[in-house]
């Protein structure tokens, strides 16, 4: 826990400074530097201070990926990062001091500091130990190890096909693993993403203060439940946890901005870029690009030369985020989006054979549908696998899937209403009473246009997940957010129609239920963790698993593989799943030269 805390403090400082330096520069760029106010126009001021850390996270992740293209991500990368942070700290020393004083006043007001500190320590404790994700000892640890030792290696997926599952989360984990200190390779960034989400969820307490719901409250409740479920698993550097935290953060933050009357298009652009960043963590987030519709509309509505420049800058920033990820894909596997084989542009000699990639894609899909025997169930019809899949999920997940189906129906009704209303505004023949679809009577919910866009994005993500690989773990964030946002808006509509007396009773009941639920979950966490408690983890972090291995050689280079099963952990290194003699060969005299298939 102590080790996790120290690394997190380092992460907070470096990402905050990098993010602060970038955003202070960004608001001086053409189209990004002004917003309307009662006194004219002025430079945009970021009201959400965590934006600096989130922006810094994206930037240092892109930085780590770029470094990995040329060298290992270790001590040197951290020295450069610290140097950049020092330059930013010196250049913006006065602004940073003012910002620090402002944040200190905000955090210390009304005892907020104790809440945020308690959440920090709780999440650090959870990240110090727990249940190591199966895939982390299968390939996550090895993927991070390769980045720490070599950065990137051609055809690495030929050695271990799972190493072709590139994720920007692995590069970020390598940057902050501190393996260069000579001890273990720490894996704290999954927990850090959960920490940022947990801090964001603290604002759920405002529902009691304001006496009514806002739409982000429902998204926060879903996120809180999610954090409870992964508390004993976030010790693992699995990309699923990174992605879920980011998607929850983007949606909650987006909803918050609307409730708080955010008019500038700048923060919406940044959140859309964060959605692009989510895709580099896991390809299942591809529909998140639909969120870009909102800032694009804001830029093209009453279009000016400044807004056009802002759009061009946004496109360039999106490319900067995506390109290192795509380049890593090509170098590691030979494919731009492994295991997708439709985009075959290169034909490099280290390319994973097309048949292997295609079978891997089928395996992922079949496993996600609840089948383990790929050869038998790879071609089952939708009418067969959907009932089997639905039967295989249990408990709260099944309930949420049913609510997803209800939510999709409600969304379609909203969509039809919206389209008819739009048509009604353009035609005197179509009327919907006195309703005005683009007006808003309550800031507690989105107007219909923005609601349709965000809901369509979430439904698109849910559909993409369902038809590709519907394992609940892969898409839990979509399974929970779809009903939270869509049905949550229905709840608010009904709540706003009530008299004040029933509203007061409902809010008191909700407060009591929520407090009891939180107390129950807290007690459950303590009881569940008691069996895993080890005082050693109060200082250090639980390491990856250890497994018995065998070995084989490629051109005199020793490669390890598990004696039983397919897990090998972080050590020994390098490792494969089995003896690859006659299947794979080195492209040179050393592993850093790359691997190619014998096929």
MONORMO-V596906 format. One record per residue. SS is DSSP state (2 for helix, 1 for strand, 0 for the rest). PHI is phi in whole degrees, -180 to 180 (NA if undefined). OMEGA is omega in whole degrees, -180 to 180 (999 if undefined). Layout:
BEGIN
ss->SS phi->PHI omega->OMEGA
ss->SS phi->PHI omega->OMEGA
END
This chain:
BEGIN
ss->0 phi->NA omega->178
ss->2 phi->-63 omega->179
ss->2 phi->-63 omega->179
ss->2 phi->-62 omega->-180
ss->2 phi->-60 omega->-178
ss->2 phi->-65 omega->180
ss->2 phi->-67 omega->178
ss->2 phi->-62 omega->177
ss->2 phi->-62 omega->176
ss->2 phi->-64 omega->179
ss->2 phi->-63 omega->-179
ss->2 phi->-60 omega->-178
ss->2 phi->-64 omega->-176
ss->2 phi->-69 omega->-179
ss->2 phi->-69 omega->179
ss->2 phi->-64 omega->-179
ss->2 phi->-66 omega->179
ss->2 phi->-63 omega->179
ss->2 phi->-64 omega->179
ss->2 phi->-64 omega->180
ss->2 phi->-61 omega->-179
ss->2 phi->-69 omega->-177
ss->2 phi->-68 omega->176
ss->2 phi->-66 omega->176
ss->2 phi->-76 omega->-176
ss->2 phi->-60 omega->-176
ss->0 phi->-72 omega->174
ss->0 phi->-103 omega->179
ss->0 phi->-79 omega->179
ss->0 phi->-57 omega->177
ss->0 phi->84 omega->-176
ss->0 phi->-111 omega->-165
ss->0 phi->-103 omega->-176
ss->0 phi->-135 omega->173
ss->1 phi->-142 omega->-179
ss->1 phi->-75 omega->174
ss->1 phi->-150 omega->-179
ss->0 phi->-65 omega->-178
ss->0 phi->-102 omega->-180
ss->1 phi->114 omega->179
ss->1 phi->-128 omega->180
ss->1 phi->-151 omega->-179
ss->0 phi->-68 omega->-178
ss->0 phi->-69 omega->179
ss->0 phi->-116 omega->-176
ss->0 phi->-77 omega->-178
ss->0 phi->-81 omega->179
ss->0 phi->-96 omega->-172
ss->0 phi->-68 omega->178
ss->2 phi->-68 omega->177
ss->2 phi->-60 omega->179
ss->2 phi->-65 omega->-179
ss->2 phi->-68 omega->-179
ss->2 phi->-63 omega->177
ss->2 phi->-62 omega->178
ss->2 phi->-62 omega->178
ss->2 phi->-58 omega->-180
ss->2 phi->-62 omega->-176
ss->2 phi->-66 omega->-179
ss->2 phi->-71 omega->176
ss->2 phi->-68 omega->176
ss->2 phi->-61 omega->178
ss->2 phi->-60 omega->-179
ss->2 phi->-62 omega->179
ss->2 phi->-67 omega->179
ss->2 phi->-65 omega->178
ss->2 phi->-59 omega->-177
ss->2 phi->-64 omega->179
ss->0 phi->-72 omega->-175
ss->0 phi->-121 omega->-178
ss->0 phi->-160 omega->179
ss->0 phi->-72 omega->179
ss->0 phi->-100 omega->-175
ss->0 phi->-148 omega->-175
ss->2 phi->-60 omega->-178
ss->2 phi->-58 omega->180
ss->2 phi->-63 omega->179
ss->2 phi->-72 omega->177
ss->2 phi->-64 omega->178
ss->2 phi->-63 omega->180
ss->2 phi->-61 omega->179
ss->2 phi->-64 omega->179
ss->2 phi->-62 omega->178
ss->2 phi->-63 omega->179
ss->2 phi->-63 omega->179
ss->2 phi->-64 omega->179
ss->2 phi->-63 omega->179
ss->2 phi->-65 omega->-179
ss->2 phi->-63 omega->180
ss->2 phi->-73 omega->-176
ss->2 phi->-66 omega->-178
ss->0 phi->-106 omega->-172
ss->2 phi->-59 omega->-178
ss->2 phi->-73 omega->179
ss->2 phi->-65 omega->179
ss->2 phi->-65 omega->179
ss->2 phi->-65 omega->178
ss->2 phi->-64 omega->-180
ss->2 phi->-65 omega->179
ss->2 phi->-65 omega->179
ss->2 phi->-65 omega->179
ss->2 phi->-64 omega->179
ss->2 phi->-66 omega->179
ss->2 phi->-62 omega->178
ss->2 phi->-63 omega->-178
ss->2 phi->-68 omega->-176
ss->2 phi->-73 omega->-178
ss->2 phi->-81 omega->-179
ss->2 phi->-65 omega->175
ss->2 phi->56 omega->175
ss->2 phi->74 omega->-179
ss->2 phi->-59 omega->-176
ss->2 phi->-60 omega->-179
ss->2 phi->-70 omega->179
ss->2 phi->-68 omega->-179
ss->2 phi->-66 omega->178
ss->2 phi->-67 omega->179
ss->2 phi->-62 omega->178
ss->2 phi->-63 omega->179
ss->2 phi->-59 omega->-177
ss->2 phi->-68 omega->179
ss->2 phi->-63 omega->-179
ss->2 phi->-69 omega->176
ss->2 phi->-65 omega->178
ss->2 phi->-64 omega->179
ss->2 phi->-65 omega->-180
ss->2 phi->-78 omega->-177
ss->2 phi->-75 omega->-178
ss->0 phi->-164 omega->179
ss->0 phi->152 omega->-179
ss->0 phi->-95 omega->-180
ss->0 phi->-72 omega->179
ss->0 phi->-56 omega->-179
ss->2 phi->-54 omega->-177
ss->2 phi->-68 omega->180
ss->2 phi->-67 omega->176
ss->2 phi->-82 omega->177
ss->2 phi->-80 omega->-179
ss->2 phi->-152 omega->-180
ss->2 phi->-58 omega->-178
ss->2 phi->-61 omega->180
ss->2 phi->-67 omega->179
ss->2 phi->-61 omega->178
ss->2 phi->-66 omega->180
ss->2 phi->-62 omega->179
ss->2 phi->-62 omega->180
ss->2 phi->-66 omega->178
ss->2 phi->-66 omega->-173
ss->2 phi->-91 omega->-173
ss->0 phi->-130 omega->-176
ss->0 phi->86 omega->179
ss->0 phi->-150 omega->-178
ss->0 phi->-135 omega->-179
ss->0 phi->-63 omega->175
ss->0 phi->64 omega->-178
ss->2 phi->-59 omega->179
ss->2 phi->-64 omega->176
ss->2 phi->-73 omega->177
ss->2 phi->-76 omega->-179
ss->0 phi->-149 omega->-171
ss->2 phi->-58 omega->179
ss->2 phi->-69 omega->178
ss->2 phi->-70 omega->175
ss->2 phi->-81 omega->177
ss->0 phi->-79 omega->-176
ss->0 phi->-69 omega->175
ss->0 phi->-146 omega->178
ss->2 phi->-63 omega->179
ss->2 phi->-62 omega->-179
ss->2 phi->-70 omega->178
ss->2 phi->-66 omega->177
ss->2 phi->-64 omega->178
ss->2 phi->-62 omega->180
ss->2 phi->-65 omega->-179
ss->2 phi->-61 omega->-176
ss->0 phi->-107 omega->-178
ss->0 phi->-78 omega->180
ss->0 phi->60 omega->-180
ss->2 phi->-64 omega->-178
ss->2 phi->-69 omega->178
ss->2 phi->-78 omega->176
ss->0 phi->96 omega->177
ss->0 phi->-97 omega->180
ss->0 phi->-85 omega->173
ss->0 phi->-93 omega->-177
ss->0 phi->-76 omega->-178
ss->0 phi->-131 omega->-171
ss->0 phi->-111 omega->-171
ss->2 phi->-78 omega->174
ss->2 phi->-62 omega->177
ss->2 phi->-65 omega->180
ss->2 phi->-66 omega->176
ss->2 phi->-61 omega->177
ss->2 phi->-67 omega->177
ss->2 phi->-62 omega->180
ss->2 phi->-61 omega->178
ss->2 phi->-68 omega->179
ss->2 phi->-63 omega->176
ss->2 phi->-61 omega->179
ss->2 phi->-66 omega->-178
ss->2 phi->-75 omega->179
ss->2 phi->-57 omega->-178
ss->2 phi->-68 omega->176
ss->2 phi->-62 omega->-179
ss->2 phi->-65 omega->-179
ss->2 phi->-67 omega->180
ss->2 phi->-62 omega->-180
ss->2 phi->-78 omega->-179
ss->2 phi->-69 omega->-175
ss->2 phi->-82 omega->175
ss->0 phi->80 omega->176
ss->0 phi->-156 omega->-178
ss->0 phi->-89 omega->163
ss->0 phi->-121 omega->-171
ss->2 phi->-66 omega->179
ss->2 phi->-70 omega->177
ss->2 phi->-60 omega->-178
ss->2 phi->-70 omega->176
ss->2 phi->-66 omega->178
ss->2 phi->-66 omega->178
ss->2 phi->-60 omega->177
ss->2 phi->-62 omega->-180
ss->2 phi->-67 omega->179
ss->2 phi->-63 omega->178
ss->2 phi->-60 omega->179
ss->2 phi->-59 omega->-179
ss->2 phi->-63 omega->176
ss->2 phi->-63 omega->-177
ss->2 phi->-72 omega->-177
ss->2 phi->-103 omega->-177
ss->0 phi->-56 omega->-179
ss->0 phi->-91 omega->-179
ss->0 phi->-120 omega->-173
ss->0 phi->-73 omega->172
ss->0 phi->-67 omega->-177
ss->0 phi->-88 omega->-180
ss->0 phi->-86 omega->-178
ss->0 phi->-77 omega->-177
ss->2 phi->-64 omega->179
ss->2 phi->-58 omega->-177
ss->2 phi->-71 omega->176
ss->2 phi->-59 omega->-175
ss->2 phi->-64 omega->-178
ss->2 phi->-59 omega->-180
ss->2 phi->-63 omega->-179
ss->2 phi->-66 omega->-179
ss->2 phi->-65 omega->175
ss->2 phi->-57 omega->-178
ss->2 phi->-60 omega->-177
ss->2 phi->-60 omega->-177
ss->2 phi->-66 omega->-180
ss->2 phi->-62 omega->-179
ss->2 phi->-64 omega->179
ss->2 phi->-61 omega->179
ss->2 phi->-65 omega->179
ss->2 phi->-61 omega->-178
ss->2 phi->-62 omega->-179
ss->2 phi->-70 omega->179
ss->2 phi->-62 omega->-177
ss->0 phi->-94 omega->173
ss->0 phi->62 omega->178
ss->0 phi->-75 omega->-176
ss->0 phi->-103 omega->-178
ss->0 phi->-68 omega->178
ss->0 phi->-84 omega->-177
ss->2 phi->-60 omega->-179
ss->2 phi->-65 omega->177
ss->2 phi->-69 omega->175
ss->2 phi->-62 omega->-179
ss->2 phi->-64 omega->179
ss->2 phi->-69 omega->176
ss->2 phi->-63 omega->177
ss->2 phi->-67 omega->176
ss->2 phi->-66 omega->173
ss->2 phi->-65 omega->175
ss->2 phi->-64 omega->178
ss->2 phi->-60 omega->179
ss->2 phi->-59 omega->180
ss->2 phi->-65 omega->179
ss->2 phi->-73 omega->175
ss->2 phi->-80 omega->180
ss->0 phi->-156 omega->-174
ss->2 phi->-64 omega->-180
ss->2 phi->-65 omega->179
ss->2 phi->-87 omega->-176
ss->2 phi->-51 omega->-180
ss->2 phi->-65 omega->178
ss->2 phi->-62 omega->179
ss->2 phi->-65 omega->179
ss->2 phi->-63 omega->178
ss->2 phi->-63 omega->180
ss->2 phi->-64 omega->-180
ss->2 phi->-59 omega->-176
ss->2 phi->-66 omega->178
ss->2 phi->-66 omega->177
ss->2 phi->-64 omega->177
ss->2 phi->-63 omega->180
ss->2 phi->-62 omega->-179
ss->2 phi->-77 omega->-178
ss->2 phi->-89 omega->176
ss->0 phi->-75 omega->-174
ss->0 phi->55 omega->-174
ss->0 phi->-61 omega->176
ss->0 phi->-132 omega->176
ss->2 phi->-57 omega->179
ss->2 phi->-65 omega->-180
ss->2 phi->-68 omega->176
ss->2 phi->-63 omega->177
ss->2 phi->-63 omega->178
ss->2 phi->-62 omega->178
ss->2 phi->-65 omega->179
ss->2 phi->-64 omega->178
ss->2 phi->-62 omega->180
ss->2 phi->-62 omega->179
ss->2 phi->-64 omega->179
ss->2 phi->-62 omega->180
ss->2 phi->-64 omega->177
ss->2 phi->-62 omega->178
ss->2 phi->-65 omega->178
ss->2 phi->-62 omega->179
ss->2 phi->-70 omega->-171
ss->2 phi->-86 omega->-172
ss->2 phi->-58 omega->179
ss->2 phi->-58 omega->178
ss->2 phi->-64 omega->-180
ss->2 phi->-66 omega->178
ss->2 phi->-64 omega->177
ss->2 phi->-61 omega->178
ss->2 phi->-56 omega->-177
ss->2 phi->-64 omega->-178
ss->2 phi->-68 omega->-176
ss->2 phi->-72 omega->-172
ss->2 phi->-120 omega->-174
ss->0 phi->88 omega->-180
ss->0 phi->-114 omega->-176
ss->0 phi->-74 omega->178
ss->0 phi->-140 omega->-179
ss->0 phi->-60 omega->5
ss->0 phi->-96 omega->176
ss->0 phi->-70 omega->-176
ss->0 phi->-106 omega->-180
ss->0 phi->-71 omega->-177
ss->0 phi->-99 omega->-177
ss->0 phi->-106 omega->-173
ss->0 phi->-103 omega->-163
ss->0 phi->-113 omega->-179
ss->0 phi->70 omega->177
ss->0 phi->-64 omega->-177
ss->0 phi->-69 omega->179
ss->0 phi->-93 omega->-178
ss->0 phi->-62 omega->174
ss->0 phi->-63 omega->-177
ss->0 phi->-51 omega->-176
ss->2 phi->-58 omega->179
ss->2 phi->-63 omega->179
ss->2 phi->-65 omega->-180
ss->2 phi->-64 omega->-179
ss->2 phi->-64 omega->179
ss->2 phi->-67 omega->179
ss->2 phi->-63 omega->178
ss->2 phi->-63 omega->179
ss->2 phi->-65 omega->-180
ss->2 phi->-63 omega->179
ss->2 phi->-61 omega->-179
ss->2 phi->-64 omega->-178
ss->2 phi->-66 omega->179
ss->2 phi->-64 omega->179
ss->2 phi->-64 omega->180
ss->0 phi->-84 omega->175
ss->0 phi->98 omega->179
ss->0 phi->-113 omega->178
ss->0 phi->-104 omega->-179
ss->0 phi->-93 omega->-175
ss->2 phi->-65 omega->-177
ss->2 phi->-59 omega->-176
ss->2 phi->-86 omega->-169
ss->2 phi->-111 omega->-176
ss->0 phi->-69 omega->-176
ss->0 phi->-115 omega->-179
ss->0 phi->-66 omega->-179
ss->0 phi->-74 omega->-180
ss->2 phi->-64 omega->179
ss->2 phi->-64 omega->180
ss->2 phi->-95 omega->-173
ss->2 phi->-79 omega->-179
ss->2 phi->-63 omega->177
ss->2 phi->-61 omega->178
ss->2 phi->-63 omega->179
ss->2 phi->-63 omega->-178
ss->2 phi->-64 omega->179
ss->2 phi->-69 omega->-176
ss->2 phi->-77 omega->179
ss->0 phi->-88 omega->-173
ss->0 phi->-134 omega->170
ss->2 phi->59 omega->-176
ss->2 phi->-63 omega->180
ss->2 phi->-63 omega->179
ss->2 phi->-66 omega->178
ss->2 phi->-62 omega->-178
ss->2 phi->-67 omega->177
ss->2 phi->-64 omega->177
ss->2 phi->-63 omega->178
ss->2 phi->-65 omega->176
ss->2 phi->-61 omega->-179
ss->2 phi->-64 omega->176
ss->2 phi->-62 omega->-178
ss->2 phi->-64 omega->-180
ss->2 phi->-65 omega->177
ss->2 phi->-63 omega->178
ss->2 phi->-61 omega->179
ss->2 phi->-61 omega->180
ss->2 phi->-63 omega->176
ss->2 phi->-64 omega->176
ss->2 phi->-58 omega->-177
ss->2 phi->-63 omega->179
ss->2 phi->-63 omega->179
ss->2 phi->-60 omega->-179
ss->2 phi->-63 omega->-179
ss->2 phi->-65 omega->178
ss->2 phi->-66 omega->180
ss->2 phi->-65 omega->178
ss->2 phi->-63 omega->178
ss->2 phi->-63 omega->179
ss->2 phi->-65 omega->178
ss->2 phi->-71 omega->-178
ss->2 phi->-101 omega->-177
ss->0 phi->-138 omega->179
ss->0 phi->-77 omega->-178
ss->0 phi->-84 omega->-177
ss->0 phi->-116 omega->-179
ss->0 phi->-130 omega->176
ss->0 phi->-124 omega->-180
ss->0 phi->63 omega->180
ss->0 phi->-99 omega->-176
ss->0 phi->-70 omega->176
ss->0 phi->-126 omega->-168
ss->0 phi->-64 omega->-176
ss->0 phi->-97 omega->177
ss->0 phi->-96 omega->-176
ss->0 phi->-130 omega->179
ss->0 phi->-93 omega->-179
ss->0 phi->-138 omega->175
ss->0 phi->-78 omega->-180
ss->0 phi->-72 omega->-180
ss->0 phi->-142 omega->179
ss->0 phi->-75 omega->169
ss->0 phi->-68 omega->-171
ss->2 phi->-62 omega->-177
ss->2 phi->-64 omega->180
ss->2 phi->-68 omega->178
ss->2 phi->-61 omega->179
ss->2 phi->-62 omega->-178
ss->2 phi->-65 omega->-179
ss->2 phi->-67 omega->179
ss->2 phi->-64 omega->178
ss->2 phi->-63 omega->178
ss->2 phi->-62 omega->-179
ss->2 phi->-68 omega->177
ss->2 phi->-65 omega->176
ss->2 phi->-63 omega->177
ss->2 phi->-63 omega->179
ss->2 phi->-63 omega->180
ss->2 phi->-66 omega->179
ss->2 phi->-61 omega->178
ss->2 phi->-65 omega->-175
ss->2 phi->-64 omega->-176
ss->2 phi->-89 omega->177
ss->2 phi->-103 omega->180
ss->2 phi->-154 omega->-171
ss->0 phi->-79 omega->172
ss->0 phi->-75 omega->-175
ss->2 phi->-53 omega->-179
ss->2 phi->-60 omega->-179
ss->2 phi->-71 omega->-173
ss->2 phi->-125 omega->-176
ss->2 phi->-58 omega->-179
ss->2 phi->-65 omega->179
ss->2 phi->-75 omega->179
ss->2 phi->-58 omega->-178
ss->2 phi->-89 omega->-175
ss->2 phi->-75 omega->-179
ss->2 phi->-58 omega->178
ss->2 phi->-70 omega->180
ss->2 phi->-61 omega->-178
ss->2 phi->-82 omega->-174
ss->2 phi->-72 omega->179
ss->2 phi->-74 omega->177
ss->2 phi->-60 omega->179
ss->2 phi->-66 omega->176
ss->2 phi->-63 omega->179
ss->2 phi->-61 omega->180
ss->2 phi->-65 omega->178
ss->2 phi->-59 omega->178
ss->2 phi->-69 omega->-179
ss->2 phi->-63 omega->-177
ss->2 phi->-69 omega->-180
ss->0 phi->-88 omega->-178
ss->0 phi->-80 omega->173
ss->0 phi->-76 omega->-176
ss->2 phi->-64 omega->-178
ss->2 phi->-63 omega->176
ss->2 phi->-62 omega->178
ss->2 phi->-60 omega->-179
ss->2 phi->-62 omega->180
ss->2 phi->-65 omega->-180
ss->2 phi->-62 omega->-178
ss->2 phi->-65 omega->177
ss->2 phi->-66 omega->178
ss->2 phi->-65 omega->179
ss->2 phi->-61 omega->179
ss->2 phi->-61 omega->-179
ss->2 phi->-64 omega->-179
ss->2 phi->-64 omega->-179
ss->2 phi->-65 omega->179
ss->2 phi->-65 omega->178
ss->2 phi->-65 omega->179
ss->2 phi->-64 omega->178
ss->2 phi->-62 omega->178
ss->2 phi->-65 omega->178
ss->2 phi->-62 omega->-179
ss->2 phi->-66 omega->179
ss->2 phi->-66 omega->178
ss->2 phi->-64 omega->179
ss->2 phi->-62 omega->179
ss->2 phi->-61 omega->-179
ss->2 phi->-63 omega->-179
ss->2 phi->-64 omega->-178
ss->2 phi->-66 omega->-177
ss->2 phi->-78 omega->-176
ss->2 phi->-58 omega->180
ss->0 phi->-74 omega->-180
ss->0 phi->-105 omega->-174
ss->0 phi->-62 omega->177
ss->0 phi->-146 omega->-177
ss->2 phi->-58 omega->178
ss->2 phi->-61 omega->-176
ss->2 phi->-75 omega->172
ss->2 phi->-72 omega->180
ss->0 phi->-110 omega->-176
ss->0 phi->-107 omega->178
ss->0 phi->-107 omega->175
ss->0 phi->-56 omega->-178
ss->0 phi->-87 omega->175
ss->0 phi->-64 omega->-180
ss->0 phi->-73 omega->178
ss->0 phi->-118 omega->-175
ss->0 phi->-139 omega->176
ss->0 phi->-73 omega->-176
ss->1 phi->-130 omega->170
ss->1 phi->-117 omega->-178
ss->1 phi->-149 omega->171
ss->1 phi->-143 omega->-176
ss->1 phi->-125 omega->171
ss->1 phi->-121 omega->-178
ss->0 phi->52 omega->179
ss->0 phi->84 omega->179
ss->1 phi->-93 omega->-177
ss->1 phi->-82 omega->178
ss->1 phi->-122 omega->-178
ss->1 phi->-102 omega->174
ss->1 phi->-152 omega->-175
ss->1 phi->-67 omega->178
ss->0 phi->-67 omega->175
ss->0 phi->-138 omega->180
ss->0 phi->70 omega->-178
ss->0 phi->-135 omega->180
ss->0 phi->-95 omega->179
ss->0 phi->-136 omega->179
ss->0 phi->79 omega->-178
ss->0 phi->-85 omega->174
ss->0 phi->-115 omega->-3
ss->0 phi->-76 omega->-175
ss->0 phi->-141 omega->-3
ss->0 phi->-81 omega->-175
ss->1 phi->-136 omega->174
ss->1 phi->-126 omega->-180
ss->0 phi->-83 omega->-179
ss->0 phi->-160 omega->179
ss->0 phi->-68 omega->-176
ss->0 phi->-100 omega->179
ss->0 phi->-57 omega->-178
ss->0 phi->86 omega->180
ss->0 phi->-107 omega->-176
ss->1 phi->-134 omega->175
ss->1 phi->-139 omega->178
ss->1 phi->-74 omega->177
ss->0 phi->-90 omega->179
ss->0 phi->-158 omega->-179
ss->0 phi->-99 omega->-176
ss->0 phi->-141 omega->-178
ss->2 phi->-64 omega->-180
ss->2 phi->-68 omega->178
ss->2 phi->-79 omega->175
ss->0 phi->108 omega->-178
ss->1 phi->-128 omega->174
ss->1 phi->-139 omega->-180
ss->1 phi->-76 omega->178
ss->0 phi->-76 omega->-179
ss->0 phi->-60 omega->999
END
